[in-house]
Amino acid sequence: MNIGPLPAAASGTETITLNASAPSGLTIKFSSNSVKLTTDVKTSVQLSINASQSLTPGDYKIKVGAAYGGNYKTYDIPVKVVQYLVFEQSNAFSPSSITLKQGATVYWINLDTPGGGDAEIHNVVFSSGSTAQSPNMAQYDTFSFTFSSPGAYAYFCAFHPGMKATVTVTA
């Protein structure tokens, strides 16, 4: 989470205090709840969000608050909780193999940063079990697919032939 200089800073520095609230089943933790800013420099604070195993997949909202210079602002952050998530990173799918029950949905997210002459665009192309294909996915783009029939689903990335993985669907 990036935090920019706030307008209440009259003396060149100010301290902001962060807090957050979330629905039951989601927990939020900041790397630091108090951050000192100057009037011209941004800073970053790591924000970790964890979901309990019993939380139903779906869309949720957390509220982050910041107190500074006698002011208080809140921001709503949407959070999508999913049961099955595959990362596309370092030209690999992780995990490379996953087993799930019929009717489950898998989400893929591209975490690769463009660089070194590679745009790090990925996609999901099924070579068995389905003819589905994702759109081309830039950094932070997502794709989801619901597996309605049992079987083995092999897939790959058309841009990086070494990126291969499988989904096994049980009844």
N, CA and C of each residue as an Amber inpcrd file, in Angstrom:
protein
   513
   0.8520000  -1.1440000   0.0000000   0.0000000   0.0000000   0.0000000
   0.9110000   1.2220000   0.0000000   0.7680000   2.1040000  -0.9810000
   1.5610000   3.3280000  -1.0520000   0.7980000   4.4600000  -0.3980000
   1.5240000   5.2470000   0.3740000   0.9280000   6.3900000   1.0660000
   1.6700000   7.6380000   0.6220000   0.9370000   8.6080000   0.1000000
   1.5390000   9.8550000  -0.3690000   1.5960000  10.8850000   0.7330000
   2.3690000  11.9370000   0.5250000   2.4170000  13.0230000   1.5020000
   1.0110000  13.5870000   1.6930000   0.6710000  13.8610000   2.9230000
  -0.6780000  14.3330000   3.2210000  -0.6980000  15.8390000   3.4220000
  -1.7890000  16.4960000   3.0710000  -1.8410000  17.9620000   3.1090000
  -1.7700000  18.5690000   4.4990000  -1.9620000  17.7860000   5.5500000
  -1.9390000  18.3550000   6.8990000  -0.5250000  18.6730000   7.3780000
   0.4830000  18.2080000   6.6600000   1.8650000  18.4180000   7.1060000
   2.2840000  19.8610000   6.8890000   2.3170000  20.6220000   7.9610000
   2.7130000  22.0210000   7.8560000   4.1920000  22.2070000   8.1750000
   4.7520000  21.3290000   8.9890000   6.1220000  21.4970000   9.4360000
   7.1260000  20.6920000   8.6360000   6.7090000  19.9930000   7.6230000
   7.6430000  19.1940000   6.8420000   7.5420000  17.7180000   7.1440000
   6.9930000  17.3440000   8.2880000   6.7710000  15.9280000   8.5930000
   5.4320000  15.7750000   9.2970000   4.9080000  14.5910000   9.2160000
   3.7120000  14.2540000   9.9800000   3.6790000  12.7530000  10.1660000
   2.9750000  12.3200000  11.1570000   2.8190000  10.9050000  11.4300000
   1.3710000  10.5270000  11.1890000   1.1740000   9.4440000  10.4710000
  -0.1900000   8.9400000  10.2910000  -0.3110000   7.6140000  11.0290000
  -1.4880000   7.3680000  11.5280000  -1.7830000   6.1270000  12.2330000
  -2.8130000   5.3620000  11.4240000  -2.5130000   4.1000000  11.1440000
  -3.3780000   3.2690000  10.3150000  -4.1370000   2.2650000  11.1670000
  -5.3690000   1.9810000  10.7590000  -6.1390000   0.8930000  11.3470000
  -7.0290000   0.3230000  10.2610000  -7.6200000  -0.8150000  10.5410000
  -8.4740000  -1.4470000   9.5340000  -9.5360000  -2.2990000  10.2110000
 -10.6370000  -2.4900000   9.5100000 -11.6780000  -3.3970000   9.9740000
 -12.0950000  -4.2680000   8.7960000 -12.5340000  -5.4720000   9.1230000
 -12.8950000  -6.4370000   8.0810000 -14.0170000  -7.3370000   8.5730000
 -14.7290000  -7.9310000   7.6370000 -15.7530000  -8.9040000   8.0240000
 -15.1230000 -10.0880000   8.7680000 -15.9150000 -10.7610000   9.5640000
 -15.4630000 -11.9390000  10.2940000 -14.8760000 -12.9480000   9.3140000
 -13.7290000 -13.5190000   9.6600000 -13.0610000 -14.4920000   8.8000000
 -11.9000000 -13.9040000   8.0270000 -11.8170000 -12.5740000   7.9480000
 -10.6820000 -11.9010000   7.3170000  -9.8850000 -11.1850000   8.4060000
  -8.5650000 -11.3090000   8.3600000  -7.7120000 -10.5730000   9.2840000
  -6.7660000  -9.6890000   8.4910000  -6.4590000  -8.5290000   9.0610000
  -5.6250000  -7.5330000   8.3940000  -4.4770000  -7.1720000   9.3250000
  -3.2910000  -7.0550000   8.7450000  -2.1210000  -6.6710000   9.5310000
  -1.2610000  -5.7260000   8.7040000  -0.8490000  -4.6150000   9.3130000
   0.0790000  -3.6760000   8.6820000   1.4870000  -3.9820000   9.1580000
   2.4840000  -3.7430000   8.3060000   3.8780000  -3.9000000   8.7430000
   4.2060000  -2.8750000   9.8150000   3.5160000  -1.7500000   9.7840000
   3.6410000  -0.7240000  10.8130000   2.3280000   0.0440000  10.8620000
   1.8090000   0.2680000  12.0650000   0.5570000   1.0160000  12.1970000
   0.7910000   2.5190000  12.2760000   2.0450000   2.9170000  12.3960000
   2.3770000   4.3310000  12.4780000   3.4870000   4.6290000  11.4670000
   3.2610000   5.6490000  10.6290000   4.2060000   5.9760000   9.5660000
   4.5060000   7.4620000   9.6140000   5.7910000   7.8190000   9.5710000
   6.1940000   9.2170000   9.5450000   6.4680000   9.6120000   8.0970000
   5.8050000  10.6900000   7.6430000   5.9460000  11.1590000   6.2680000
   6.5540000  12.5520000   6.2400000   7.2270000  12.8510000   5.1410000
   7.6410000  14.2300000   4.8830000   6.6360000  14.8050000   3.8950000
   6.7340000  16.0910000   3.6310000   5.7570000  16.7350000   2.7530000
   5.9410000  16.3710000   1.2860000   7.0730000  15.7630000   0.9150000
   7.3120000  15.5090000  -0.5040000   7.7240000  14.0770000  -0.8340000
   7.6140000  13.1550000   0.1010000   8.0530000  11.7870000  -0.1500000
   6.9270000  10.8050000   0.1700000   6.7120000   9.8660000  -0.7550000
   5.7580000   8.7810000  -0.5130000   6.4630000   7.6780000   0.2670000
   5.6820000   6.8410000   0.9180000   6.2180000   5.6650000   1.5860000
   5.2980000   4.4890000   1.3120000   5.7730000   3.3140000   1.6170000
   4.9660000   2.1070000   1.4360000   4.8150000   1.3980000   2.7640000
   3.6590000   0.8030000   2.9600000   3.3850000  -0.0030000   4.1350000
   2.8340000  -1.3280000   3.6410000   3.4090000  -2.4170000   4.1120000
   2.9030000  -3.7190000   3.7020000   1.6080000  -4.0110000   4.4450000
   0.6130000  -4.4510000   3.6890000  -0.6920000  -4.8010000   4.2220000
  -0.9360000  -6.2640000   3.9030000  -1.1120000  -7.0930000   4.9340000
  -1.3890000  -8.5170000   4.7380000  -2.8440000  -8.7810000   5.0720000
  -3.5190000  -9.5060000   4.1960000  -4.9080000  -9.8860000   4.4110000
  -4.9680000 -11.4030000   4.3580000  -5.5060000 -12.0110000   5.3920000
  -5.6230000 -13.4680000   5.4360000  -7.0820000 -13.8580000   5.6150000
  -7.4670000 -14.9490000   4.9570000  -8.8280000 -15.4680000   5.0610000
  -8.7830000 -16.8050000   5.7860000  -9.7370000 -17.0260000   6.6820000
  -9.8110000 -18.3100000   7.3740000 -10.2720000 -19.3830000   6.3910000
  -9.9150000 -20.6200000   6.6770000 -10.2760000 -21.7520000   5.8140000
 -11.7930000 -21.8940000   5.6890000 -12.5350000 -21.4360000   6.6970000
 -13.9900000 -21.6140000   6.6920000 -14.7290000 -20.4700000   5.9890000
 -14.0040000 -19.4370000   5.5700000 -14.6520000 -18.3010000   4.9210000
 -15.1530000 -18.6940000   3.5280000 -16.3930000 -18.3890000   3.2440000
 -16.9880000 -18.6960000   1.9500000 -16.3520000 -17.8160000   0.8740000
 -15.9040000 -18.4260000  -0.2420000 -15.3760000 -17.6010000  -1.3350000
 -16.4010000 -16.5660000  -1.7780000 -15.9200000 -15.3960000  -2.1360000
 -16.8080000 -14.3260000  -2.5820000 -16.1250000 -12.9820000  -2.5060000
 -16.9010000 -11.9310000  -2.7280000 -16.3890000 -10.5640000  -2.7000000
 -16.6630000  -9.9460000  -1.3420000 -15.6210000  -9.3480000  -0.7560000
 -15.7040000  -8.7240000   0.5540000 -15.1220000  -7.3170000   0.4570000
 -15.2970000  -6.5500000   1.5360000 -14.7500000  -5.2050000   1.5780000
 -14.1080000  -4.9910000   2.9410000 -12.8530000  -4.4940000   2.9250000
 -12.2240000  -4.0850000   4.1720000 -12.1580000  -2.5700000   4.1890000
 -12.1260000  -2.0130000   5.3720000 -12.0630000  -0.5640000   5.5250000
 -10.7370000  -0.2180000   6.2060000  -9.9450000   0.6140000   5.5460000
  -8.6670000   1.0740000   6.0850000  -8.8350000   2.5320000   6.4750000
  -8.3810000   2.8630000   7.6700000  -8.4800000   4.2350000   8.1540000
  -7.1090000   4.8220000   8.4140000  -6.9860000   6.1390000   8.1980000
  -5.7270000   6.8520000   8.4370000  -6.0260000   8.1250000   9.2130000
  -5.3600000   8.2740000  10.3660000  -5.5010000   9.4780000  11.1810000
  -4.2320000  10.3020000  11.0220000  -4.4070000  11.6040000  10.7280000
  -3.2460000  12.4770000  10.5370000  -3.6600000  13.9280000  10.7690000
  -2.8140000  14.6870000  11.4360000  -3.0350000  16.1280000  11.6170000
  -4.4280000  16.4990000  12.0770000  -5.0320000  15.7230000  12.9460000
  -6.3860000  16.0090000  13.3990000  -7.4690000  15.5580000  12.4280000
  -7.0920000  14.9660000  11.3160000  -8.0480000  14.4680000  10.3170000
  -8.1040000  12.9480000  10.3510000  -9.1940000  12.4230000   9.8040000
  -9.3460000  10.9750000   9.7020000 -10.0310000  10.6610000   8.3840000
  -9.4270000   9.7680000   7.5960000 -10.0180000   9.3550000   6.3230000
 -10.1060000   7.8320000   6.3030000 -11.1330000   7.3370000   5.6060000
 -11.2640000   5.8970000   5.4320000 -11.3280000   5.5660000   3.9460000
 -10.8990000   4.3780000   3.6430000 -10.8800000   3.8900000   2.2680000
 -11.3920000   2.4570000   2.2670000 -12.2730000   2.1490000   1.3400000
 -12.7590000   0.7900000   1.1700000 -11.8880000   0.0770000   0.1490000
 -11.4690000  -1.1330000   0.4900000 -10.6470000  -1.9380000  -0.4020000
 -11.3990000  -3.2320000  -0.6940000 -11.7000000  -3.4990000  -1.9740000
 -12.3770000  -4.7570000  -2.3010000 -11.4010000  -5.9350000  -2.2010000
 -11.8990000  -7.0470000  -1.6820000 -11.1060000  -8.2660000  -1.5380000
 -11.9160000  -9.4250000  -2.0950000 -11.3120000 -10.1880000  -2.9800000
 -11.9640000 -11.3830000  -3.5220000 -11.3140000 -12.6000000  -2.8640000
 -12.1230000 -13.3950000  -2.1970000 -11.6430000 -14.6250000  -1.5700000
 -11.9650000 -15.7750000  -2.5120000 -10.9360000 -16.5570000  -2.8620000
 -11.1110000 -17.6880000  -3.7650000 -10.5690000 -18.9430000  -3.0920000
 -11.0590000 -20.0830000  -3.5350000 -10.6000000 -21.3430000  -2.9660000
  -9.3540000 -21.8550000  -3.6800000  -9.2840000 -21.6730000  -4.9990000
  -8.1570000 -22.1800000  -5.7800000  -7.5420000 -21.0310000  -6.5710000
  -6.2460000 -20.7820000  -6.3470000  -5.5400000 -19.6800000  -6.9840000
  -4.2250000 -20.1940000  -7.5490000  -3.9770000 -19.8720000  -8.8260000
  -2.7200000 -20.2500000  -9.4800000  -1.9970000 -18.9620000  -9.8600000
  -0.7300000 -18.8660000  -9.4650000   0.0930000 -17.7070000  -9.7980000
   0.8390000 -17.9640000 -11.0960000   0.9110000 -16.9490000 -11.9450000
   1.7530000 -16.9690000 -13.1310000   2.9290000 -16.0450000 -12.8110000
   4.0780000 -16.6570000 -12.5570000   5.2320000 -15.8670000 -12.1450000
   6.5120000 -16.6050000 -12.5040000   7.5160000 -15.8260000 -12.9280000
   8.8120000 -16.3920000 -13.3360000   8.6170000 -17.4480000 -14.4250000
   7.6850000 -17.1580000 -15.3330000   7.3750000 -18.0520000 -16.4450000
   7.0420000 -19.4660000 -15.9800000   6.2400000 -19.5380000 -14.9010000
   5.7760000 -20.8240000 -14.3820000   4.3870000 -20.6390000 -13.7760000
   3.6260000 -21.7270000 -13.7500000   2.3600000 -21.7650000 -13.0320000
   2.6410000 -22.3550000 -11.6530000   2.1090000 -21.7410000 -10.6200000
   2.3220000 -22.2550000  -9.2680000   1.0070000 -22.2170000  -8.5000000
   0.5040000 -23.3700000  -8.0840000   1.1060000 -24.6850000  -8.2270000
   0.9720000 -25.2060000  -9.6550000   1.8290000 -26.1520000  -9.9980000
   1.8050000 -26.7050000 -11.3600000   0.8090000 -27.8500000 -11.4820000
   0.2950000 -28.2910000 -10.3600000  -0.6830000 -29.3680000 -10.3560000
  -1.6640000 -29.1160000  -9.2150000  -2.9460000 -29.2620000  -9.5000000
  -3.9680000 -29.0090000  -8.4940000  -5.1060000 -30.0030000  -8.6980000
  -5.6700000 -30.4960000  -7.5930000  -6.8060000 -31.4100000  -7.6460000
  -7.9730000 -30.7640000  -6.9220000  -9.1490000 -30.8280000  -7.5480000
 -10.3270000 -30.1860000  -6.9670000 -11.5750000 -30.9630000  -7.3390000
 -12.6780000 -30.6080000  -6.7120000 -13.9500000 -31.2830000  -6.9870000
 -14.6770000 -30.6120000  -8.1450000 -15.4500000 -31.4160000  -8.8350000
 -16.2930000 -30.9480000  -9.9360000 -17.1330000 -29.7560000  -9.4680000
 -17.2100000 -28.7150000 -10.3020000 -17.9690000 -27.5090000  -9.9720000
 -17.1360000 -26.4070000  -9.3390000 -15.8680000 -26.7010000  -9.0050000
 -14.9940000 -25.6930000  -8.3920000 -14.4560000 -24.7370000  -9.4610000
 -14.1150000 -23.5410000  -9.0190000 -13.5610000 -22.5080000  -9.9040000
 -12.1140000 -22.2440000  -9.5280000 -11.2630000 -22.1800000 -10.5370000
  -9.8530000 -21.8440000 -10.3490000  -9.6370000 -20.4380000 -10.9020000
  -8.8390000 -19.6560000 -10.1910000  -8.4550000 -18.3110000 -10.6160000
  -6.9640000 -18.3030000 -10.9040000  -6.5790000 -17.6380000 -11.9760000
  -5.1750000 -17.4220000 -12.3170000  -4.9070000 -15.9250000 -12.2400000
  -3.7060000 -15.5560000 -11.7560000  -3.2960000 -14.1510000 -11.7380000
  -1.8480000 -14.0620000 -12.2010000  -1.5950000 -13.1060000 -13.0960000
  -0.2430000 -12.8790000 -13.6140000   0.4650000 -11.9020000 -12.6750000
   1.5230000 -12.3650000 -12.0260000   2.2990000 -11.5140000 -11.1250000
   3.6240000 -11.0740000 -11.7240000   3.8920000 -11.4600000 -12.9730000
   5.1650000 -11.0950000 -13.5990000   5.2060000  -9.6270000 -14.0000000
   6.3650000  -9.0210000 -13.7960000   6.6260000  -7.6420000 -14.1870000
   7.3440000  -7.6450000 -15.5320000   6.8980000  -6.8140000 -16.4790000
   7.6120000  -6.7430000 -17.7580000   9.0680000  -6.3240000 -17.5410000
   9.9530000  -6.9090000 -18.3240000  11.3600000  -6.5190000 -18.2080000
  12.2540000  -7.4150000 -19.0330000  13.4400000  -6.9290000 -19.3260000
  14.4210000  -7.7160000 -20.0560000  13.9750000  -8.1060000 -21.4490000
  13.1390000  -7.2730000 -22.0790000  12.6840000  -7.5670000 -23.4220000
  11.4780000  -8.4960000 -23.4860000  11.0160000  -8.9720000 -22.3260000
   9.8480000  -9.8560000 -22.2800000   8.7030000  -9.0800000 -21.6440000
   7.5940000  -8.9510000 -22.3640000   6.4310000  -8.2190000 -21.8520000
   5.7520000  -8.9650000 -20.7140000   6.1390000 -10.2330000 -20.5110000
   5.5760000 -11.0810000 -19.4570000   4.0580000 -11.1890000 -19.5520000
   3.5660000 -11.2250000 -20.7790000   2.1580000 -11.5130000 -21.0270000
   2.0020000 -13.0330000 -20.9320000   0.9820000 -13.4770000 -20.2140000
   0.7060000 -14.9070000 -20.1030000  -0.7390000 -15.1600000 -20.5080000
  -1.0430000 -16.4320000 -20.7250000  -2.4190000 -16.8450000 -20.9270000
  -2.5580000 -18.2820000 -20.4610000  -3.7890000 -18.7690000 -20.4680000
  -4.0950000 -20.1450000 -20.0880000  -4.7810000 -20.7720000 -21.2930000
  -4.1270000 -21.7750000 -21.8900000  -4.6720000 -22.4680000 -23.0520000
  -4.7680000 -23.9500000 -22.6980000  -5.9760000 -24.4780000 -22.7060000
  -6.1580000 -25.8960000 -22.3860000  -5.7990000 -26.7550000 -23.5940000
  -4.9880000 -27.7670000 -23.3530000  -4.6230000 -28.7060000 -24.4190000
  -5.3840000 -30.0180000 -24.2770000  -6.0390000 -30.2230000 -23.1330000
  -6.9000000 -31.3910000 -22.9630000  -7.9820000 -31.0610000 -21.9360000
  -9.1390000 -31.6800000 -22.1220000 -10.2330000 -31.5050000 -21.1860000
 -11.1680000 -30.3590000 -21.5080000 -10.6840000 -29.3620000 -22.2390000
 -11.4930000 -28.1950000 -22.5840000 -10.8600000 -27.4740000 -23.7720000
 -11.6670000 -26.6990000 -24.4580000 -11.1450000 -25.8610000 -25.5370000
 -11.0780000 -24.3960000 -25.0900000 -11.3300000 -24.1550000 -23.8120000
 -11.3210000 -22.7820000 -23.2890000  -9.9200000 -22.1850000 -23.3620000
  -9.8870000 -20.8650000 -23.4340000  -8.6230000 -20.1360000 -23.4510000
  -8.8530000 -18.7790000 -22.8040000  -7.8980000 -18.3520000 -22.0000000
  -8.0040000 -17.0340000 -21.3750000  -7.6100000 -15.9570000 -22.3740000
  -7.9860000 -14.7100000 -22.0980000  -7.4000000 -13.6220000 -22.8780000
  -5.9270000 -13.4690000 -22.4830000  -5.1850000 -12.6770000 -23.2340000
  -3.8030000 -12.3770000 -22.8570000  -3.8320000 -11.5820000 -21.5640000
  -2.9740000 -11.9690000 -20.6340000  -2.9940000 -11.3940000 -19.2930000
  -1.7000000 -10.6390000 -19.0090000  -1.8120000  -9.3230000 -18.8070000
  -0.6820000  -8.5070000 -18.3660000  -0.5860000  -8.6200000 -16.8390000
   0.3910000  -7.9420000 -16.2500000   0.5880000  -7.9980000 -14.8040000
  -0.7060000  -7.6470000 -14.0740000  -1.0640000  -8.4760000 -13.0970000
  -2.2410000  -8.3640000 -12.2120000  -3.5650000  -8.6910000 -12.8980000
  -3.5580000  -9.0580000 -14.1690000  -4.7960000  -9.5090000 -14.7970000
  -5.1460000 -10.8930000 -14.2610000  -6.4530000 -11.1890000 -14.2450000
  -6.9150000 -12.4740000 -13.7480000  -7.8120000 -13.1600000 -14.7800000
  -7.9410000 -14.4500000 -14.6000000  -8.8270000 -15.2850000 -15.4180000
  -9.3730000 -16.3700000 -14.5020000 -10.6360000 -16.7410000 -14.6930000
 -11.2040000 -17.8300000 -13.9110000 -11.9160000 -18.8120000 -14.8290000
 -11.9670000 -20.0620000 -14.3900000 -12.6410000 -21.1120000 -15.1440000
 -13.2620000 -22.0770000 -14.1450000 -14.5350000 -22.4110000 -14.3690000
 -15.2440000 -23.3720000 -13.5290000 -15.2270000 -24.7250000 -14.2190000
 -14.7840000 -25.7460000 -13.4920000 -14.6290000 -27.0910000 -14.0320000
 -15.8990000 -27.9010000 -13.7560000 -16.6990000 -28.1030000 -14.7950000
 -18.0070000 -28.7390000 -14.6320000 -17.9790000 -30.2540000 -14.8200000
 -16.8890000 -30.7950000 -15.3570000 -16.8080000 -32.2420000 -15.6050000
 -15.5220000 -32.8150000 -15.0140000 -15.6050000 -34.0200000 -14.4440000
 -14.3900000 -34.6740000 -13.9480000 -13.4190000 -34.9550000 -15.0910000
 -12.1520000 -35.0550000 -14.7760000 -11.1410000 -35.3910000 -15.7670000
  -9.8360000 -34.6650000 -15.5290000  -8.9110000 -34.8640000 -16.4410000
  -7.5950000 -34.2140000 -16.3890000  -7.5890000 -33.0700000 -17.3970000
  -7.1930000 -31.9120000 -16.9610000  -7.1480000 -30.7160000 -17.7910000
  -5.6990000 -30.2270000 -17.8310000  -5.0300000 -30.4650000 -18.9320000
  -3.6650000 -29.9580000 -19.1090000  -3.7660000 -28.5790000 -19.7510000
  -2.8710000 -27.6740000 -19.3370000  -2.8670000 -26.3410000 -19.9340000
  -1.4540000 -25.7930000 -19.9930000  -1.2900000 -24.7340000 -20.8070000
   0.0230000 -24.1280000 -21.0070000  -0.1600000 -22.6490000 -21.3130000
   0.9640000 -21.9340000 -21.3890000   0.9830000 -20.5330000 -21.8160000
   1.5190000 -20.5030000 -23.2480000   0.7660000 -19.9180000 -24.1600000
   1.1750000 -19.8740000 -25.5680000   2.4220000 -19.0140000 -25.7810000
   2.7180000 -18.0980000 -24.8660000   3.8700000 -17.2090000 -25.0090000
   5.1530000 -17.8200000 -24.4410000   5.0210000 -18.7740000 -23.5320000
   6.1730000 -19.3840000 -22.8680000   5.9510000 -20.8970000 -22.8490000
   6.4400000 -21.6060000 -23.8770000   6.1470000 -23.0320000 -24.0380000
   6.5040000 -23.8970000 -22.8290000   7.4240000 -23.4580000 -22.0030000
   7.7940000 -24.2310000 -20.8120000   6.7910000 -24.1130000 -19.6730000
   5.8610000 -23.1920000 -19.7890000   4.8380000 -23.0130000 -18.7420000
   3.7250000 -24.0250000 -18.9860000   3.7110000 -25.0870000 -18.1710000
   2.7020000 -26.1340000 -18.3050000   2.2100000 -26.5130000 -16.9160000
   0.9420000 -26.9150000 -16.8590000   0.3740000 -27.3320000 -15.5860000
  -0.8600000 -28.1870000 -15.8360000  -1.3880000 -28.7750000 -14.7570000
  -2.5820000 -29.6060000 -14.8900000  -3.5530000 -29.3630000 -13.7460000
  -4.8250000 -29.5420000 -14.0670000  -5.8870000 -29.5310000 -13.0650000
  -6.5650000 -30.8950000 -13.1690000  -6.7030000 -31.5790000 -12.0390000
  -7.4210000 -32.8430000 -11.9990000  -8.7270000 -32.6070000 -11.2640000
  -9.8240000 -32.9570000 -11.9120000 -11.1560000 -32.7120000 -11.3590000
 -11.7880000 -34.0570000 -10.9950000 -12.2040000 -34.1920000  -9.7400000
 -12.8460000 -35.4220000  -9.2690000 -14.3450000 -35.1920000  -9.1230000
 -15.1130000 -36.2970000  -9.1830000 -16.5720000 -36.2160000  -9.0660000
 -16.9780000 -35.9100000  -7.6240000
